[in-house]
Amino acid sequence: MPFVRPYMRSDGTPVRGHTRWAPGARRELTIFTFAALVVLGYGGNADAGETSGTRPRPQVSYPVRYDGAGEQGRAVPSPTVSYPIRFDTPTTRRVVPAPTMSYPVDFSRMGSGR
């Protein structure tokens, strides 16, 4: 939106400084404003179902205790499916130490004089 400085017309009429909109800019701004109002009207109120204006707080007493808790208050796991789930058991591999030196060891290069 450019600003037009004050000037004098050829017939001597003074013109005050003003802003000039680009062609079609007012229509585009009107459409944008209408779309923004629609978004704010429909999406801005997330708690539309509430009438009291306050959110209910959960009624929890701490520490939380679970039904069927085992020893020391820990929850005992219970199955959630009626069919058995088979897990692959990993096979144990024999650990073989990797050599850190190449053999035979030549002690004369170490400079120990053995």
C-alpha positions, 0 to 999 in steps of 0.5 A: 500500500504505497503512500502518495505525498501531498501535491498540487494538481495542474488546475491548482487544487491541493491534494493531501497525502494519502495511501492508495490500495493496489487494485483488488486489495480491498476485496482480498482483505475483505475475504481474508477478514471474513475467513479469519472471523469464521475460523475464530467463530468455529474453532476458537471455542474448544470448550463449547459444551461447557456452560459453567466455565470451569473444568472439572478436576479429577478426584484422585487420592494419592498415593494411587493404589491398584486393585490386586496389588501384590507385595509392597504395593506393586501392581501384579501383571495379569494377562490381557489376551486369552491366547498364549503369545510365544516369544522367540528365545535367543540362543546363547552363543559361546563367547570367544575372546579375541586375541589382542596380540599376534603370535609368536611374540618377539620380546627382543623388539620390546627392548626388555632384554629377556 
